[in-house]
Amino acid sequence: MTVESRFPAPPGYARVEAGGGSFAAYLRRLPLKAHGAQVRLHDGRFKPNAGIYAAVVDLPIGTRDLHQCADAVIRLRAEYLFAASRFDEICFCFTNGFKAEYSRWRRGERIAVRGNQARWLRQGRAGDGARSFWRYLETVFAYAGTASLARELQAVPGDDPEIGDIFIQPGHPGHAVIVVDRAVDREHGRAVFLLAQSYMPAQEIQVLQNPGGAALSPWYAAGFGGTLVTPEWTFRASDRMKFPE
């Protein structure tokens, strides 16, 4: 199952077009675990589901406490670019501003961190295998967060988000969720969308329930005004951002 196949658009709505090879198409085709699966934490424990999530994304997260909210957003964007062989576009900044460019990692360079300083060292093996790529991602996860990710995104305030948009409040920890699907009522112009997140401690990505709209859940209605209430965080419409194209 995928996001697209598990969650049909509400009656009267139809999914918006998502071009082949686009980030939007990648997100709505994220693989899901079987219906009723629980979110697994990095240490093997399960996250109770008290109206928090409607589905669990079937992607491994490793065993370290790293894959949290901003990390999940970074991971989805990076794996989309990796699958498209757009290696030179995979670059994320640490909280201290250091640029972790995957193009340098795949040439065999590695990142050494001491205190608040980071630098590149020529001490690895060149290549772009899956295992090496995951080590790169975990390095980014360890030193990036909502504060650094927000600085790399473009603001797109408003309450009618597109697939791939991110609602993010930078801080320590702050929080971030990502829009993974969208549908529109063509007759009335109303839109709905799906949200996904990771959280603390490190855990699998989950498609969120809508705590304010049981009849519509897990879909959220666009036009929500100034406040977007999710199960574990409340955002403002002004928190909406996206990756630069």
BALOBA-1460 file (C-alpha; in Angstrom, 3 decimals):
// residues 245
<rec num="1" residu="m" x="0.000" y="0.000" z="0.000"/>
<rec num="2" residu="t" x="1.002" y="3.615" z="-0.560"/>
<rec num="3" residu="v" x="-0.347" y="6.919" z="0.698"/>
<rec num="4" residu="e" x="-2.255" y="7.207" z="-2.569"/>
<rec num="5" residu="s" x="-3.795" y="3.737" z="-2.481"/>
<rec num="6" residu="r" x="-4.573" y="3.643" z="1.259"/>
<rec num="7" residu="f" x="-6.386" y="6.969" z="1.484"/>
<rec num="8" residu="p" x="-8.965" y="7.702" z="-1.228"/>
<rec num="9" residu="a" x="-9.879" y="11.340" z="-1.732"/>
<rec num="10" residu="p" x="-13.027" y="12.361" z="0.168"/>
<rec num="11" residu="p" x="-16.328" y="12.182" z="-1.753"/>
<rec num="12" residu="g" x="-16.502" y="14.945" z="-4.334"/>
<rec num="13" residu="y" x="-12.733" y="15.471" z="-4.339"/>
<rec num="14" residu="a" x="-10.065" y="14.351" z="-6.802"/>
<rec num="15" residu="r" x="-6.322" y="14.226" z="-6.342"/>
<rec num="16" residu="v" x="-4.360" y="17.024" z="-7.997"/>
<rec num="17" residu="e" x="-1.981" y="16.135" z="-10.808"/>
<rec num="18" residu="a" x="1.559" y="15.234" z="-9.766"/>
<rec num="19" residu="g" x="4.030" y="15.093" z="-12.621"/>
<rec num="20" residu="g" x="6.060" y="11.933" z="-13.065"/>
<rec num="21" residu="g" x="9.375" y="12.244" z="-11.278"/>
<rec num="22" residu="s" x="8.183" y="15.132" z="-9.101"/>
<rec num="23" residu="f" x="8.629" y="15.404" z="-5.353"/>
<rec num="24" residu="a" x="4.833" y="15.411" z="-5.055"/>
<rec num="25" residu="a" x="4.562" y="12.092" z="-6.887"/>
<rec num="26" residu="y" x="7.278" y="10.604" z="-4.686"/>
<rec num="27" residu="l" x="5.512" y="11.650" z="-1.480"/>
<rec num="28" residu="r" x="2.075" y="10.347" z="-2.384"/>
<rec num="29" residu="r" x="3.627" y="6.994" z="-3.313"/>
<rec num="30" residu="l" x="5.414" y="6.500" z="-0.006"/>
<rec num="31" residu="p" x="5.051" y="2.843" z="1.038"/>
<rec num="32" residu="l" x="2.907" y="2.107" z="4.078"/>
<rec num="33" residu="k" x="2.946" y="-0.719" z="6.585"/>
<rec num="34" residu="a" x="-0.123" y="-2.910" z="6.963"/>
<rec num="35" residu="h" x="-3.291" y="-1.333" z="8.308"/>
<rec num="36" residu="g" x="-3.175" y="-1.147" z="12.093"/>
<rec num="37" residu="a" x="0.624" y="-1.141" z="12.345"/>
<rec num="38" residu="q" x="2.133" y="0.800" z="15.235"/>
<rec num="39" residu="v" x="4.926" y="3.344" z="14.940"/>
<rec num="40" residu="r" x="8.211" y="1.822" z="16.041"/>
<rec num="41" residu="l" x="10.772" y="3.891" z="17.932"/>
<rec num="42" residu="h" x="14.510" y="3.644" z="17.259"/>
<rec num="43" residu="d" x="14.991" y="1.356" z="20.260"/>
<rec num="44" residu="g" x="12.306" y="-1.096" z="19.190"/>
<rec num="45" residu="r" x="9.534" y="0.138" z="21.460"/>
<rec num="46" residu="f" x="6.187" y="1.157" z="20.013"/>
<rec num="47" residu="k" x="4.529" y="4.567" z="20.136"/>
<rec num="48" residu="p" x="0.987" y="4.402" z="21.511"/>
<rec num="49" residu="n" x="-1.599" y="5.592" z="19.030"/>
<rec num="50" residu="a" x="-4.035" y="7.759" z="20.950"/>
<rec num="51" residu="g" x="-5.558" y="9.370" z="17.879"/>
<rec num="52" residu="i" x="-2.165" y="10.467" z="16.551"/>
<rec num="53" residu="y" x="-1.567" y="8.576" z="13.315"/>
<rec num="54" residu="a" x="-3.564" y="6.850" z="10.598"/>
<rec num="55" residu="a" x="-0.732" y="4.908" z="8.971"/>
<rec num="56" residu="v" x="2.968" y="4.143" z="9.306"/>
<rec num="57" residu="v" x="5.421" y="4.757" z="6.471"/>
<rec num="58" residu="d" x="7.397" y="1.600" z="5.687"/>
<rec num="59" residu="l" x="10.930" y="3.022" z="5.715"/>
<rec num="60" residu="p" x="13.727" y="1.972" z="8.107"/>
<rec num="61" residu="i" x="15.009" y="4.574" z="10.558"/>
<rec num="62" residu="g" x="18.101" y="2.946" z="12.042"/>
<rec num="63" residu="t" x="18.764" y="2.292" z="15.717"/>
<rec num="64" residu="r" x="20.086" y="5.676" z="16.840"/>
<rec num="65" residu="d" x="17.962" y="8.465" z="18.339"/>
<rec num="66" residu="l" x="18.405" y="10.683" z="15.292"/>
<rec num="67" residu="h" x="15.433" y="10.332" z="12.937"/>
<rec num="68" residu="q" x="13.174" y="12.979" z="14.463"/>
<rec num="69" residu="c" x="10.875" y="15.610" z="12.930"/>
<rec num="70" residu="a" x="13.207" y="17.768" z="10.819"/>
<rec num="71" residu="d" x="15.344" y="14.733" z="10.054"/>
<rec num="72" residu="a" x="12.370" y="12.943" z="8.501"/>
<rec num="73" residu="v" x="11.729" y="15.913" z="6.203"/>
<rec num="74" residu="i" x="15.414" y="16.033" z="5.262"/>
<rec num="75" residu="r" x="15.418" y="12.281" z="4.687"/>
<rec num="76" residu="l" x="12.400" y="12.353" z="2.358"/>
<rec num="77" residu="r" x="13.837" y="15.177" z="0.276"/>
<rec num="78" residu="a" x="17.295" y="13.566" z="0.154"/>
<rec num="79" residu="e" x="16.006" y="10.120" z="-0.804"/>
<rec num="80" residu="y" x="13.833" y="11.635" z="-3.532"/>
<rec num="81" residu="l" x="16.864" y="13.412" z="-5.007"/>
<rec num="82" residu="f" x="19.039" y="10.300" z="-4.564"/>
<rec num="83" residu="a" x="16.521" y="8.106" z="-6.415"/>
<rec num="84" residu="a" x="16.563" y="10.638" z="-9.268"/>
<rec num="85" residu="s" x="20.409" y="10.624" z="-9.325"/>
<rec num="86" residu="r" x="20.345" y="14.361" z="-8.537"/>
<rec num="87" residu="f" x="23.307" y="13.904" z="-6.225"/>
<rec num="88" residu="d" x="24.674" y="17.438" z="-6.512"/>
<rec num="89" residu="e" x="21.417" y="18.858" z="-5.142"/>
<rec num="90" residu="i" x="21.653" y="16.894" z="-1.892"/>
<rec num="91" residu="c" x="23.033" y="19.413" z="0.572"/>
<rec num="92" residu="f" x="21.872" y="20.353" z="4.068"/>
<rec num="93" residu="c" x="23.353" y="22.680" z="6.641"/>
<rec num="94" residu="f" x="24.224" y="21.870" z="10.219"/>
<rec num="95" residu="t" x="22.885" y="24.142" z="12.932"/>
<rec num="96" residu="n" x="26.267" y="25.928" z="12.967"/>
<rec num="97" residu="g" x="25.954" y="26.697" z="9.240"/>
<rec num="98" residu="f" x="28.368" y="24.044" z="7.938"/>
<rec num="99" residu="k" x="27.311" y="22.770" z="4.482"/>
<rec num="100" residu="a" x="27.113" y="18.986" z="4.318"/>
<rec num="101" residu="e" x="27.270" y="18.416" z="0.574"/>
<rec num="102" residu="y" x="26.587" y="14.849" z="-0.501"/>
<rec num="103" residu="s" x="28.639" y="15.430" z="-3.672"/>
<rec num="104" residu="r" x="31.752" y="15.665" z="-1.469"/>
<rec num="105" residu="w" x="30.726" y="12.662" z="0.647"/>
<rec num="106" residu="r" x="30.305" y="10.451" z="-2.411"/>
<rec num="107" residu="r" x="33.813" y="11.456" z="-3.571"/>
<rec num="108" residu="g" x="35.167" y="9.919" z="-0.372"/>
<rec num="109" residu="e" x="35.322" y="12.892" z="1.974"/>
<rec num="110" residu="r" x="33.960" y="12.622" z="5.511"/>
<rec num="111" residu="i" x="32.943" y="15.184" z="8.127"/>
<rec num="112" residu="a" x="34.839" y="15.618" z="11.392"/>
<rec num="113" residu="v" x="33.092" y="17.550" z="14.166"/>
<rec num="114" residu="r" x="34.842" y="18.971" z="17.194"/>
<rec num="115" residu="g" x="32.872" y="21.196" z="19.504"/>
<rec num="116" residu="n" x="31.014" y="23.682" z="17.320"/>
<rec num="117" residu="q" x="33.380" y="23.265" z="14.381"/>
<rec num="118" residu="a" x="33.059" y="20.898" z="11.433"/>
<rec num="119" residu="r" x="35.416" y="20.229" z="8.537"/>
<rec num="120" residu="w" x="35.866" y="17.858" z="5.636"/>
<rec num="121" residu="l" x="38.514" y="15.132" z="5.734"/>
<rec num="122" residu="r" x="39.668" y="12.860" z="2.932"/>
<rec num="123" residu="q" x="39.336" y="9.553" z="4.777"/>
<rec num="124" residu="g" x="36.431" y="7.615" z="3.271"/>
<rec num="125" residu="r" x="35.725" y="5.494" z="0.233"/>
<rec num="126" residu="a" x="34.155" y="7.075" z="-2.840"/>
<rec num="127" residu="g" x="30.784" y="5.762" z="-3.983"/>
<rec num="128" residu="d" x="27.059" y="6.212" z="-3.670"/>
<rec num="129" residu="g" x="25.874" y="2.927" z="-2.228"/>
<rec num="130" residu="a" x="22.814" y="2.796" z="0.014"/>
<rec num="131" residu="r" x="24.821" y="2.074" z="3.178"/>
<rec num="132" residu="s" x="27.167" y="5.004" z="2.653"/>
<rec num="133" residu="f" x="24.243" y="7.276" z="1.832"/>
<rec num="134" residu="w" x="22.510" y="6.324" z="5.080"/>
<rec num="135" residu="r" x="25.711" y="7.135" z="7.019"/>
<rec num="136" residu="y" x="25.701" y="10.542" z="5.332"/>
<rec num="137" residu="l" x="22.061" y="11.086" z="6.351"/>
<rec num="138" residu="e" x="22.701" y="10.090" z="9.962"/>
<rec num="139" residu="t" x="25.588" y="12.553" z="10.070"/>
<rec num="140" residu="v" x="23.212" y="15.291" z="8.905"/>
<rec num="141" residu="f" x="20.529" y="14.165" z="11.367"/>
<rec num="142" residu="a" x="23.014" y="14.443" z="14.227"/>
<rec num="143" residu="y" x="23.908" y="18.076" z="13.557"/>
<rec num="144" residu="a" x="20.870" y="19.581" z="11.803"/>
<rec num="145" residu="g" x="17.413" y="20.367" z="13.143"/>
<rec num="146" residu="t" x="14.370" y="22.570" z="12.737"/>
<rec num="147" residu="a" x="16.434" y="25.746" z="13.166"/>
<rec num="148" residu="s" x="18.881" y="24.894" z="10.373"/>
<rec num="149" residu="l" x="16.230" y="23.400" z="8.075"/>
<rec num="150" residu="a" x="14.008" y="26.476" z="8.325"/>
<rec num="151" residu="r" x="16.892" y="28.662" z="7.138"/>
<rec num="152" residu="e" x="17.125" y="26.577" z="3.941"/>
<rec num="153" residu="l" x="13.416" y="26.778" z="3.067"/>
<rec num="154" residu="q" x="11.358" y="29.439" z="1.324"/>
<rec num="155" residu="a" x="8.366" y="30.968" z="3.063"/>
<rec num="156" residu="v" x="5.011" y="30.382" z="1.368"/>
<rec num="157" residu="p" x="2.535" y="31.587" z="3.995"/>
<rec num="158" residu="g" x="-1.111" y="30.752" z="3.583"/>
<rec num="159" residu="d" x="-3.628" y="28.099" z="4.499"/>
<rec num="160" residu="d" x="-3.846" y="26.221" z="1.167"/>
<rec num="161" residu="p" x="-0.683" y="24.099" z="1.093"/>
<rec num="162" residu="e" x="0.693" y="22.110" z="-1.826"/>
<rec num="163" residu="i" x="2.275" y="18.648" z="-1.702"/>
<rec num="164" residu="g" x="5.822" y="18.978" z="-0.416"/>
<rec num="165" residu="d" x="5.127" y="22.072" z="1.676"/>
<rec num="166" residu="i" x="6.394" y="21.976" z="5.240"/>
<rec num="167" residu="f" x="4.929" y="23.527" z="8.344"/>
<rec num="168" residu="i" x="7.892" y="24.228" z="10.584"/>
<rec num="169" residu="q" x="8.531" y="26.062" z="13.832"/>
<rec num="170" residu="p" x="12.288" y="26.337" z="14.345"/>
<rec num="171" residu="g" x="13.562" y="25.905" z="17.856"/>
<rec num="172" residu="h" x="15.085" y="23.482" z="20.252"/>
<rec num="173" residu="p" x="13.388" y="21.217" z="19.532"/>
<rec num="174" residu="g" x="10.640" y="22.939" z="17.491"/>
<rec num="175" residu="h" x="8.645" y="20.756" z="15.142"/>
<rec num="176" residu="a" x="7.995" y="20.108" z="11.446"/>
<rec num="177" residu="v" x="5.380" y="18.227" z="9.419"/>
<rec num="178" residu="i" x="5.188" y="17.739" z="5.644"/>
<rec num="179" residu="v" x="2.261" y="17.686" z="3.215"/>
<rec num="180" residu="v" x="2.258" y="14.318" z="1.411"/>
<rec num="181" residu="d" x="-0.943" y="14.518" z="-0.667"/>
<rec num="182" residu="r" x="-3.654" y="16.919" z="-1.814"/>
<rec num="183" residu="a" x="-7.088" y="16.725" z="-3.402"/>
<rec num="184" residu="v" x="-9.493" y="19.373" z="-4.687"/>
<rec num="185" residu="d" x="-13.256" y="19.704" z="-4.986"/>
<rec num="186" residu="r" x="-13.350" y="21.018" z="-8.544"/>
<rec num="187" residu="e" x="-16.914" y="22.320" z="-8.237"/>
<rec num="188" residu="h" x="-16.330" y="24.512" z="-5.205"/>
<rec num="189" residu="g" x="-12.541" y="24.952" z="-5.301"/>
<rec num="190" residu="r" x="-12.009" y="23.569" z="-1.808"/>
<rec num="191" residu="a" x="-8.866" y="21.563" z="-1.087"/>
<rec num="192" residu="v" x="-7.816" y="18.942" z="1.440"/>
<rec num="193" residu="f" x="-4.371" y="17.598" z="2.286"/>
<rec num="194" residu="l" x="-2.543" y="14.871" z="4.220"/>
<rec num="195" residu="l" x="0.281" y="15.452" z="6.708"/>
<rec num="196" residu="a" x="3.154" y="13.243" z="7.846"/>
<rec num="197" residu="q" x="5.727" y="13.572" z="10.607"/>
<rec num="198" residu="s" x="8.348" y="11.941" z="12.749"/>
<rec num="199" residu="y" x="8.726" y="13.002" z="16.370"/>
<rec num="200" residu="m" x="10.789" y="12.508" z="19.514"/>
<rec num="201" residu="p" x="12.367" y="10.147" z="20.342"/>
<rec num="202" residu="a" x="13.427" y="9.013" z="16.866"/>
<rec num="203" residu="q" x="10.571" y="7.114" z="15.237"/>
<rec num="204" residu="e" x="9.062" y="5.977" z="11.976"/>
<rec num="205" residu="i" x="7.264" y="8.487" z="9.785"/>
<rec num="206" residu="q" x="3.515" y="8.508" z="10.302"/>
<rec num="207" residu="v" x="0.516" y="9.896" z="8.401"/>
<rec num="208" residu="l" x="-1.343" y="12.058" z="10.904"/>
<rec num="209" residu="q" x="-4.929" y="11.936" z="12.037"/>
<rec num="210" residu="n" x="-6.923" y="15.190" z="12.009"/>
<rec num="211" residu="p" x="-7.827" y="15.897" z="15.645"/>
<rec num="212" residu="g" x="-10.242" y="18.660" z="14.683"/>
<rec num="213" residu="g" x="-12.215" y="16.857" z="11.986"/>
<rec num="214" residu="a" x="-13.106" y="13.261" z="12.700"/>
<rec num="215" residu="a" x="-15.414" y="13.007" z="9.677"/>
<rec num="216" residu="l" x="-12.655" y="14.185" z="7.329"/>
<rec num="217" residu="s" x="-9.645" y="12.608" z="9.056"/>
<rec num="218" residu="p" x="-6.913" y="11.901" z="8.106"/>
<rec num="219" residu="w" x="-7.490" y="14.633" z="5.548"/>
<rec num="220" residu="y" x="-7.198" y="18.268" z="6.655"/>
<rec num="221" residu="a" x="-9.231" y="21.058" z="5.083"/>
<rec num="222" residu="a" x="-7.393" y="23.951" z="3.479"/>
<rec num="223" residu="g" x="-8.688" y="27.364" z="4.449"/>
<rec num="224" residu="f" x="-8.073" y="26.591" z="8.110"/>
<rec num="225" residu="g" x="-7.299" y="30.235" z="8.899"/>
<rec num="226" residu="g" x="-4.373" y="31.235" z="11.060"/>
<rec num="227" residu="t" x="-3.946" y="28.035" z="13.045"/>
<rec num="228" residu="l" x="-3.286" y="24.435" z="11.992"/>
<rec num="229" residu="v" x="-3.863" y="21.978" z="14.837"/>
<rec num="230" residu="t" x="-2.154" y="18.580" z="14.525"/>
<rec num="231" residu="p" x="-2.174" y="15.798" z="17.135"/>
<rec num="232" residu="e" x="1.133" y="16.761" z="18.741"/>
<rec num="233" residu="w" x="1.760" y="20.361" z="17.650"/>
<rec num="234" residu="t" x="-0.082" y="23.540" z="16.653"/>
<rec num="235" residu="f" x="1.249" y="25.563" z="13.725"/>
<rec num="236" residu="r" x="0.451" y="28.947" z="12.224"/>
<rec num="237" residu="a" x="-0.333" y="29.504" z="8.563"/>
<rec num="238" residu="s" x="2.809" y="31.668" z="8.521"/>
<rec num="239" residu="d" x="4.884" y="28.556" z="9.369"/>
<rec num="240" residu="r" x="4.337" y="27.168" z="5.870"/>
<rec num="241" residu="m" x="7.538" y="26.788" z="3.823"/>
<rec num="242" residu="k" x="8.948" y="24.736" z="0.935"/>
<rec num="243" residu="f" x="12.236" y="23.577" z="-0.572"/>
<rec num="244" residu="p" x="13.588" y="25.987" z="-3.207"/>
<rec num="245" residu="e" x="13.205" y="24.681" z="-6.755"/>
